[in-house]
């Protein structure tokens, strides 16, 4: 099962880059960043359960928090989309709370890009803005005629474009302020989870809850895990059952001849 788990993480989270050497300060920054994501998810019932958090670099990320839905999902509510934006802002919010506004890093670039794209779709495609209503706002398009001239078609007015940008900014700013409030109200949990990530580097969802409860994590060595895997792969021994006694033997009276 440990090998299956490693294979799943490799596919879903990217290949581990243990050769990437990070300074202690960068590790601490990454730990608080990922702890901020995880706590914002744990304190919002609309977010999917946290499956794993790690500060081991994977792919292009220095750390990662992965959430998995409990079942198949084909649509998302407005409340869930807003909760996801709050979770995305949790990393930068944690950096600002712990290290100050002037010491935040560029590690939130991917989070900001994802949040901006999602907020824009909420406003322009999904009709989730009370100010702009349930209207699909198309983007500007360009056409090239014979490779010499460019014709630009504007589907929205300049005033509407400004209103869209303002609404996107409002949604993201609200998500950021909510993330800061969650982390400020649960600052001890933030410190505890960041320290857990610094100590263990990778925590499963159950281990994260153990750390937040102040419980000690006991992990089995690779040798013990391998021994358990071998024991699980061996089928249980079949104990042979004694054959029933032939007629006329045993404690009872012999059957009468027919």
KADAJO-V334609 format. One record per backbone hydrogen bond with DSSP energy under -0.5 kcal/mol. NH is the residue of the N-H (numbers start at 1). CO is the residue of the C=O. E is the energy in kcal/mol with one decimal. If there is no record, write none. Layout:
# KADAJO-V334609
((NH & CO & E) (NH & CO & E))
This chain:
# KADAJO-V334609
((5 & 1 & -2.5) (6 & 2 & -2.1) (7 & 3 & -2.2) (8 & 4 & -2.4) (9 & 5 & -2.3) (10 & 6 & -2.0) (11 & 7 & -1.8) (12 & 8 & -2.7) (13 & 9 & -2.8) (14 & 9 & -0.7) (14 & 10 & -0.8) (17 & 57 & -3.0) (20 & 17 & -1.6) (21 & 19 & -0.7) (22 & 20 & -0.6) (27 & 23 & -2.5) (28 & 24 & -2.2) (29 & 25 & -2.4) (30 & 26 & -2.7) (31 & 27 & -2.6) (32 & 28 & -2.1) (33 & 29 & -2.1) (34 & 30 & -2.7) (35 & 31 & -2.3) (36 & 32 & -2.0) (37 & 33 & -1.6) (38 & 34 & -2.5) (39 & 35 & -2.6) (40 & 36 & -2.0) (41 & 37 & -1.7) (42 & 38 & -2.5) (43 & 39 & -2.0) (44 & 41 & -1.3) (47 & 44 & -1.4) (49 & 68 & -0.5) (51 & 66 & -2.8) (52 & 66 & -1.7) (53 & 203 & -2.6) (54 & 64 & -2.6) (55 & 201 & -2.3) (57 & 55 & -0.5) (58 & 61 & -1.9) (59 & 15 & -1.9) (61 & 58 & -2.3) (64 & 54 & -2.5) (66 & 52 & -3.0) (68 & 49 & -2.0) (81 & 77 & -2.2) (82 & 78 & -2.4) (83 & 79 & -2.0) (84 & 80 & -2.2) (85 & 81 & -1.8) (86 & 82 & -2.1) (87 & 83 & -2.3) (88 & 84 & -2.3) (89 & 85 & -1.9) (90 & 86 & -0.7) (90 & 87 & -0.9) (91 & 88 & -0.5) (93 & 89 & -2.3) (94 & 90 & -2.2) (95 & 91 & -1.9) (96 & 92 & -2.3) (97 & 93 & -2.3) (98 & 94 & -2.4) (99 & 95 & -2.7) (100 & 95 & -0.6) (100 & 96 & -1.3) (103 & 100 & -1.4) (104 & 101 & -0.7) (108 & 105 & -0.6) (109 & 106 & -1.5) (112 & 108 & -2.8) (113 & 109 & -2.2) (114 & 110 & -2.3) (115 & 111 & -2.5) (116 & 112 & -2.4) (117 & 113 & -2.2) (118 & 114 & -2.4) (119 & 115 & -2.7) (120 & 116 & -2.3) (121 & 117 & -2.0) (122 & 118 & -2.1) (123 & 119 & -1.7) (124 & 120 & -3.2) (125 & 121 & -2.1) (126 & 121 & -2.4) (128 & 122 & -2.7) (130 & 128 & -0.5) (133 & 129 & -2.0) (135 & 133 & -1.6) (137 & 124 & -1.9) (137 & 135 & -0.7) (138 & 136 & -0.7) (141 & 153 & -1.8) (143 & 151 & -2.6) (145 & 143 & -0.5) (145 & 149 & -2.3) (146 & 144 & -0.7) (148 & 145 & -2.1) (149 & 145 & -1.2) (151 & 143 & -3.3) (152 & 150 & -0.5) (153 & 141 & -2.7) (154 & 152 & -0.5) (155 & 153 & -0.6) (161 & 157 & -2.3) (162 & 158 & -2.1) (163 & 159 & -2.0) (164 & 160 & -2.4) (165 & 161 & -2.3) (166 & 162 & -2.3) (167 & 163 & -2.1) (168 & 164 & -2.5) (169 & 165 & -2.3) (170 & 166 & -2.1) (171 & 167 & -2.3) (172 & 168 & -2.2) (173 & 169 & -2.7) (174 & 170 & -2.3) (175 & 171 & -2.0) (176 & 172 & -2.4) (177 & 173 & -2.4) (178 & 174 & -2.2) (179 & 175 & -2.2) (180 & 176 & -2.3) (181 & 177 & -2.0) (182 & 178 & -2.4) (183 & 179 & -2.3) (184 & 180 & -2.5) (185 & 181 & -2.6) (186 & 182 & -1.0) (187 & 184 & -1.0) (190 & 186 & -1.8) (191 & 187 & -2.2) (192 & 188 & -2.5) (193 & 189 & -2.7) (194 & 190 & -2.2) (195 & 191 & -2.3) (196 & 192 & -1.9) (197 & 193 & -2.2) (198 & 194 & -2.2) (199 & 195 & -1.8) (200 & 196 & -2.8) (201 & 197 & -2.3) (202 & 200 & -2.2) (203 & 53 & -3.0) (205 & 51 & -1.8) (208 & 204 & -2.4) (209 & 205 & -1.7) (210 & 206 & -1.8) (211 & 207 & -2.5) (212 & 208 & -2.2) (213 & 209 & -1.4) (214 & 211 & -1.2) (215 & 210 & -2.7) (218 & 216 & -0.5) (219 & 217 & -0.6) (225 & 221 & -2.4) (226 & 222 & -2.4) (227 & 223 & -2.3) (228 & 224 & -2.3) (229 & 225 & -2.2) (230 & 226 & -2.3) (231 & 227 & -2.3) (232 & 228 & -2.4) (233 & 229 & -1.5) (234 & 230 & -0.9) (234 & 231 & -0.5) (235 & 233 & -0.5) (239 & 237 & -0.7) (240 & 238 & -0.6) (249 & 246 & -1.6))
